[in-house]
Amino acid sequence: MAVSERNDPTTRRSPRRRGTLFACAAVASTLAFSTVACGTDEEPVHSIGYAIDNTVTTYNANTVDGAASGARQAFARVLPGFGYVGPSGRVVADTDIGTASVVPGEGLTVQYRLSPDAVYSDGVPMSCDDLVLAWAASSGRFTAPDESGEQVPLFDAAHRGGYADIDRVDCQAGSKEATVVFRPGREDTNWKALFGATELMPAHVAADRSGVPDLVGAITSNDTEAVRRIAEFWNTGWTLTPGEIDPALFPSSGPYRIESYTAEDGLTLVANERWWGNAPGTDRIVVWPRGTDTSAAAEDGRIHVVDVAEGSVGHSNLGDGADVSTVVSRNLEQLVFATSGVFQDPAARRAVALCTPRTQLFDELGASDESNGVTGPVTSRLLAPDSPLYPQTAQTAERYAEVDIDAARSEREASGQDRMQVRIGYLGPDERRARTVELIGESCREAGIEIVDAGSDTFTPSQLTAGEVDAILVGTATAAGAGGAAIGRVDELLDGLLVAKDNAAIAGLATEAERILWGDVPTLPLFAQPRTLGFAAGMHAGVPNPTTAGAGWNMDRWILGG
């Protein structure tokens, strides 16, 4: 592989024995944010605590609520796929799971081959059934009418991306091979990101719990009633509640599996005895998400790795000699608006956008990183600030560069509202997001817009569609796409971006899409989220990852002491 992470000793396949010291100088030279510690004579510990700033309420990171949770951070090495996201943001092939290769010919066809040894921790082999389920869930093709008669997806998937471009997945149920055929003209340039870490859920569990033994047959034959039952389980069946774990629901395909989950003792991952790859460096990883006794664990010295939004939940005590740094992540902090109620008229959304002090929010709560192009508020939803094409799309946001109370007031009046009350929801307690809402409220009050802090420790993004809040303050966690409500022409442009192969085409499509988005304002981008990442002294292979994978992207390589 050409990607640097592939040859780095912190990645999956580096040859070693358990307890072997890594070549720390090599790590430091290849990764800008390396925090690997060397030279300790302490014996390796057998349990490492890992604190994150999000809840873990589901095993399925692919639902709307799951994607907004800490599931990807917790389960990257519990549910691996054909690739993982390295610290550079690029996808790296994970050949422990299998291989993917393009089949010569017209159009894009990819042959996926699972490792002959690939098996879940419950003894059921991984199979192409898992790929069929992943495709069915995220393709958006399986719909049914809701109460109003509108066709809506059966699967509550957080994203479609390249899955919508797949015409079919040829799979003989139980086979180790699948042929993925893309629609004509849809040679997805980012196909390597498909079927990645946390995206391959155990199809045999979904089949059993939904009462559809032939899952592949039901999906490939478009059996709507059977697919509805599969979707109902996929949407909610993998819920994780501390103290209520049914091990049969959560088989692992990675080096770790779930052993237990309680508020007092965290989410405990232990070495998967059926794992066929290199044994994990440490037998036990305890994830401490929101809703667990993280403070008590920190006081007792049971936390050794921290990955949190800067200032969101306070610092855990990592002990003397810890390596703690702040990095500007690729997680875009943003407001996502409802398209009903107070925000039914786009003018109301423009009003809030015009009175939001985006520069002040960046100055107080953001962070600069010139190497990544982050020098102010983020103005593009589609291109990263370090993209050479970013300045072109940024021009579409000029109207919102500075607060304009008169214009905000005018847009509010154009929406037909004498005054507006906007409830902004987010996962709390979170001092940074509370301050964000406070600053927006102070600024928008002059425009006749009252901002209400609706942050809660029980928050989920689905509260927006349920009408319980009017907007949500969340991060994108580097997910591609515009987010927010579907907009017909924007969807067409996003489809074009998936297959665009040259900068001129990308720039044209992205600029047009941003122009529409800044007019309709389904979301309001704010700033790149700074994150605090810390590793206790003596931690080997502790490498910050500013993408959705988080610091736990290579937790099976972690060794503390030794």
N, C-alpha and C positions, 0 to 999 in steps of 0.2 A: 504494500500500500504506500501511496505517496504521502498520505497524511502523517504528520509527525507523531501524533499520539500512538499510531500503530506500532512504532518501534521503541516507544518509551517504556522503561521498566515499570511504570505504574500501571500499564494496561494489562489486559486479560492474560495474554498468552506468553508472557515472558517466562522462559524456562527457569525454574528455581525449585528449591526444597522449602518446606515450611520453615520460617524463621530466618531465611537467608537475608542478609543485609543488601539493600539496593545501592546501585552506583549513584549516589546523591548528586555528584557534580554533573553527571549526564542529564539528570532530571532538571536541575537548575538552568542548564544551558538551553534546554528546548522549550521550557514553559515559563512564560513571563511572570506568572504569579506563584511559582513553586515555593512551597513552605516545608519541604522535606527536612527533617532533622536527622543528624547523624552523630555517631560516636558515643552513644550511651552504652553503659555496661549493665543496665538494668535488665532483669528477666522480662520476656514478653508477657503482657497481661492477656488474659483469656476473654475479656469482655471490654468492648469500647462503647461509650455512650455518645450518641449523635443527636444534638438538639436542633430542631427546625422550628420555623415561625408560623406553621400552618397546621391545620387539623388533618388527621388521617381518618376519614369516615367511610372509606370504601376501598376495596381491592382493585376496583376498575377505574383507572385514571383517565378513561376515554369518554366518560359521560361529561355533561356540562359541569356538574358539581364536582366530579372526580378530577377533572382537568384543573379546576381552580383550587383543589386541595393540595396536600403535601404528598399525595400518592406516588407521583413520579420520583420525588426525592427519596421516598422510603423504599420503593420496590424496583428500582432500576436493576438490581442484582438478585431479585426474587423472580421477576418475570422478564427475562431478557428476550431480545428478538434478533433479527438478522443484522441489526446495526445499533449503535449507541452514539449519543452526542458527546463529543470530546470538548475540552476546554476552549478550543478555537471556534466552536460553534459548528464544526463540520461533522458529518456522519462518518463513522468508522465501522467497517464490516466486523461483525462478531461471528467468527467462523466456528466457535464452539457450538452455536445453534445450527448453522448450516451455511450453504452458499447460494448466491443468486447470480445468474448469468444471463445476458441478453441472447436471445435466439436469433440468428441471422434471418433476414427476410424483410418484407415490407411491413411498416408499422412497428410498434414496440411490443415485443413478447418477452417475458422474463421467466426463466425456469428456476424455481426454488427447490432446493434439496435440503431437507432436514438431516442432521447428523443421524446415522443409524443408531447411535447410542442415546439419542435425546429422549428422555423419559421424565414424566412428572414425578414428584415426590410420593404420590400415591401408587406408583407403579404402572400407570397408564402411559403408553408411549405418546410423545408429541406426534402430531400428524397434520396433513394438509387441511383437516377439518378446522384447525385453529386459524389458518389463513382465510378460509371461507367465512368464518364468523367475523373476523376483523373487517373483511371487505364489506360484508352485508351490513354491519353496524354503521360503518362510516361512509358508505357510498351515497346514502340519501335516496336510494332507489326504491326502498320499501316504505310505502306510505298507505294511509287509510284516512277516510274522512273524519273530521272531528265533529262536534255538536253543531257547528255552523255549516257543515258540508265542505269545508276547505280541506284539501289534501295535506296532511302533516306527516312527517317521518315517524315510523314506529319506534326507531331507536333514538334515544336521547343523546346523540353523539355530539361531542364538543366541536368537531371539525370534520370536513370532508376532504379537502386538499386533493391529492392525487387519487384517492380511492374512488372518487366520482368519475375519474377518467378510465377506470377499469371496466371493460365490457363483460368479462367473465373470468372466473377462476376454475380452471379444469382440475378436478380433484376426484380421485376414487377414494371414497371414505376409508379412513384408516391408513392411507398411503403416506409415505415419507416425501412424496414429490407433488408439486403443484405447478401448473402452467398458467401464468397470469397474462391475459391478453388485453391490451389497451385498445380503446376505441380508435378507429381510423383518424389520423390527424392529431391524436393526443399523445405524442411522444413526450411524456412528462419528463422534464429535465431534472426533477428532484425525486425520481422514483426510488433511489437508494434510501430515502428517509422512510419509506413505507415498511410496514410490518416490523417496526423497531421495538426497542425496549419499552416495556409495559403495554404494548399494543396487542400482543398475542395472548388472549385470555384462554383458559382451559375449556375448549369447546365441549369436551365430554361432560363437564359439570353442568354447563348450560343445557345440554341435551337431556341429561338425567333430570334436572330440577324443573325443566319446562315440560317434561313428558313428551318430548319429540325425539325418539331414539335415532331416527335418520335425519340428523341436522343438515347434512350436506344435501340430501335429496330434497328436503323441504325448501331450502334456499334456492337451489338451482332450478326447481320446478315452479318457483314463485307461488308456493302454497301460503297464501296470505294468512290464513287462520293459524297455521303452525308457526309461521314466522312471527306473528303477533305474540304468541306465547313465549317464544325464544327471546323476543325483544323485551317483554315484561320482566323476565328474569335478568337479562343483561343490564337493564336500566337500574334495577334496585336490589337484585338478588345477592350481590357481593358486598352488601353493607357491612362495615366493620364497627362494632360497638364494644368499648372496653368492658371486659368481664363476661362477654357473651360470644365466645369464639367457637364455631363449629369447624374443626380442622378439615372435615371432608369438603368444605366449600372452598378452601384456599390452598390447593396443591401448588407447589412451586416447580418452575422449570429452570431455576438458577442455582448458584452456589449457596444461597441462603433460603430458608423457609420460615414461615411464621410459627413460633412455638406458643406464644401467649400474648395477651394484650390487656393490661389493666391500667387504671389511672395511677396507681401507686408505683408500679414497676415498669411502666412504659410498654412500647411495642417491641417484643423480644424476637429477634431473628437469630436462628442457629444454623450451623452448617447442615446443608442438605446431603444426607447420606447417599442419595442416588445421583448426585451430581457427577457427571462424567468428565468434566474439565479439571484444570488445576484446582487443588483444594484451597479454600479461602485461607488467607494469612492469619486470621483471628476467628476463633470458633463461634463467637457470639457478638452481635451488634445490637445494642438497645437504642431504638429510635425514641426520642422524647418530643412528640408533637404538642401543639396546644391541646389543652384538656387533660394533660397528665401532670404529675407532680414534678415539673422541671426544676422549680426552685429548690425543693428538697434534695433532688438528685445533684444539683450543682453544689449545694452546701456540703453534701457528703462526698464530693469529689468523684461522682460517677459520670460526669460529662467530660468528654475529651475532644469532641468536634462540635463546632457551632456554625450554622449557616442561617442567618436571619437578616431581614431588612434592617439597615442601620438605624438604631434607636427605637426599633419597633417593640421589642419585648425586654430590653435590658441585656446586659452581658452576663453570661454564665461564668462561673469561676473555673478557669482552666488550669490554674496553678502557676507557679513561677516558671519562667522561661517559655511560656506559650507564644506561639507565633500567630498574632492577630492582625488582620489587614482589612481594609475596605476597598472593594472593587466596584467599578461601575458596571452593572450587569446589563444584559440584553433584555431585561424585563422592563417593559414600558408601563409606567404608572398611568392610568387613564380613567376617565369617567365613561361609563356606558349608560346611555339613556333609554328609558322606556319609549315606546311609540304610541302610547295610549295615555289616558288621563291628562295630567297637566302638560305632557309632552306630545300630545296627539298632533299638534301643528308644529312643523319644523321650525317655525319662527320662535317658538318657546325655547327650543334647544339652542338656536343661534343666540338668543338673549343671554342664556347662562354662559355660553362660550365667550361672549363679548365682555362679560363682567368678571370672568375668572382671571385672577392675577397670575398668569402662567409664568411670567418672568420672576415675580416675587417668590412663587412656589419653588422654582428652580434654584434661586439664590439661597433660600433658607433650607430646602429639603433635598435638593438634588446634589450632584457632584459632577465635576468636569473631568474629562479624560480625552485630551486632544488626540491621542493615538487612535481612539475609537470614534473620533469626530464629534464627541459629546461636549459642546461648549455652551449650550443653552437649552431651552425647552425643546422637546422633540416635536417636529412639525409634520412628519410623515408617518402614516400607519403602515405603509407597505415596504418602505426601504429603510435599512439601518443607517444611522448617521454617518458611518464610515464608508458607505457606498459612494462611489464617484458620481452617481446619478442623483444622490440625495438633494443637492442644492436646487436642482430643477423642480422637484416636486415640492420643496419647501416654500417656493414662491407662491403656491396656491393658498398658503395660510396667512398671507400678509395682513388680511383684515383683522386677524385675531392676535397680531403680534403684541399689541398693548391693550390694556383695559380701555374700553370706550363705553362709559356709562350712558351717555345720550343714545348711542346706537342700541345698547342693550334695552333701554327703556322703550325705544321705538319698536323693537322686535317683540318685546313683551306685549305692547299694546296691539301690534299687528296680529298676535295670536288670539286676540279677543279677551284677554284677561286683565282685569284692573290690578290685581296683585297675584303673585304666584308663591306657592309653598312647595318646596322641593325636598323630599326625604332622601338623603344619601346613605346607603347602606354599605357596610364593610365589616370584615372580621375583626372584632375587638377582643380585649382592649389593645389598642395600637396608638401610641402617642403620636407617631408621625402622621398617620391618616386622620386622627382627630384634629391635628393642627392643620392639615390640608383643608378639611371641611370648615374649620374655623376661619381660615383666611379667605376662602371662597365666600363664606357668609358675610364677613365684614365688607367685602368689596361689592357684592351683589345687592346688599340691603338698599344701597342708594338707587338702584334701578327698580325697586319695588318687588324684589325677589327675596323671599325668606328661605334660608337654607337650614334644614333640620338635620342634626346629627343622628342618624339611625343605625350607628354601629352597634354590633351585638356579638356575643361569643357564640351564638347559635346561627350566625349568618351563613347563608348559601346563596350563590348567584341566582338560583331559581326563584328567589323571592321577587326578583324584578318582573318575571313573566307572570307571577302570581298576583302582582299589583300591591305587594306589601311595602315596596319602596318605589321611588320614582327614578332613581339612578343608583348605580353601584360604583364604588371606587375599588378597582382591582388592577392587577398586573396582567400583562399578556403572557408572561413567562416564555417569551420568544415565539409564541404561536404565530404562524403565518396568517395573513389575511386581515381584513378591515375590522372584523368584530361588529357587534351590535346587530341592528335589524338588517334583514336581507333587502338589497336594493338591486332591481333587475339588471340595469346597465352595469353596475359595479360588479355583480356576479359574472357577467360576460367578460369584463376586463380582467378579473382575477383568473378566470379560466384561461384567458390569453396569456397571462403572466406565467402560468404553470408550464407552458410549452414554448415561450419566447426564448430565442437562442442568441440574440444579439442586443447590444446596449441600446441601439436606436429604437428597437421594438419595445424593450422594457421601459425605456424612458417615456415613450409615447403613451403606453398603456397605463403606467403608474401615474403620470401627470394628469391624464384625463380622469382616472379613478379618484385621485385626491381632490380634484376640482369639484367633483360631484359630492364627495364626502364632506368637504368643508362647506358646501352649500346646505346639505341635508343634516349634517352633524349627528350621526347615530352614536358616535363616540367623540370624546375630546382628549387627545393625547396630551400628557403633561410633561413628564421627564423620565429619563432612564433611572431606574431605581438603584441607589447604592446599597451594597450588601456587605455585612460584616461576616468574615470567615475566619475561624480560629481553629488551631490545632494544638493540642497539648504538647509540651516538650517531649521529645523522644518518639514522635509520630513519624513513621516511614510511609511514604507514598500518599501523604496528605496533599492533594492538589486541588485548589479552588476551581470550580467550574461555574462560570457566570451564566450558564444557560439553564433551561428547564430541568436538567438532570441534577443540578446542585452538587454539593461537595461529595455526596454519596455515589457519584457515578462509578467510582472504582473501589467501593468499600471492601470488596473481597481481597484487595491488595494491602489493606491497612494492617500495620503491625505497630504496636505501642511498646517501646522498650526493646530490649534484646540486642 
